[in-house]
Amino acid sequence: MEDVLAVYHRPPSDARPVVCVDEGGKQLVGDARPPLPVRPKSPAKEDSEYVRHGVADLFLAFEPLAGWRHVAVTERRTSVDFAHFLRRLVDEQYPDAEKVVLVLDNLSTHTTAALYQAFDPVEARRVADRLEWHDTPKHGSWSNVAECELSVLARQCLDRRIPDLDTLRREVAAWERDRNATEAAADWQFTTADARTRLKKLYPVIAPAT
């Protein structure tokens, strides 16, 4: 936890941007019957029955000091999908960075090994060398700012029926453009000193020397 909090208080750096990464899912749901449109004195209505079309995954990268975020929609959430997301992140979004400083939870797919499952060893090593990893502690995903952005995405964009991947990608891309254009940098104020005070019970008790 203290490692992640220290990363958040590094000064802005184009050479080593801090990027938080998280992922979530969205069930694709279509209408069993056509909904009724809005009419005078009558709101739009949709049938309680729906048709399931599977689940999509959303990889989200958020640079809190720049107020920039990007969401990639995929059909699956495998290690290989994660590896391709990371390669696009370093090659397309941060091609000139010396290292991309990653903050992410310790999900089993969030490892350097994922790169070796997706690419040949030379390419996997190349991408890995562009990354500096910082894992949030177990049960400490609250310390990943990207989780907050996923929550905003869920409330502002995903809280309704979305029937297919194409629609989901269009809606998420529109949300991303609007939020990047209107939202400033994240104002993270929780420090290591705060953690040692407010979360004192999580620290081991050291008996005084005798």
C-alpha positions, 0 to 999 in steps of 0.5 A: 500500500505504501509503495502505491501511495508513494507512486501517486506522489511522484512529480509529473514526468513525461519520461515515466508517466504513472498509469493506473490500469483496471478491468471490468465486465459488461453483460450484453443485453438486448430487448426481447420485444421492441421498447415503446418510445417516449410519447406525450405524458408517457415515458419510454418503456421496455419489457422486463424480459431481455435476451443475453448476448454474452459478456464483454470485458473493458480494460481501462488505463487512467493517467491521474496526473494528466486526467487522461483515460482510455478504455479498450473493449474486448470479447474476453479477459484472458492473459493474452488480451491483457498483454495486447492491451499493454503493448498498445499502451506503451507503443501507441499511447506512450511511445516516447516514455522511458518507462510506463509506471503501472499501478494495478491489482494483483489479478492472476492475469496481471503479470509479466508472464502474460506477455510471454503467453502472447508474444515471442520472447524477444517481443515480450521482453521488449514490452516488459522492459518498458513497464514498471509494475506496482501492485495494489495489496490484497483487498486494497483495490481502493488504492487503484484510481482506475477503479474509481474511473471504472465506477464512473463509467458504469454509472454514466455509460453502462447502466442500461441495456447494450445489445452487442460489442459494436454498440458498446464500443461506440458508447464507451468511445463517446464517454471517453472523448467527453470525459477526457475533454471535460475532466481535470487531473485526479486530486489524490490526497491520501498519503502514507502519513494518512495511512499510518494514522487511519489504518493503524490497525493494519500495521504489525505491533512491534514490542519495545526492545527490552 
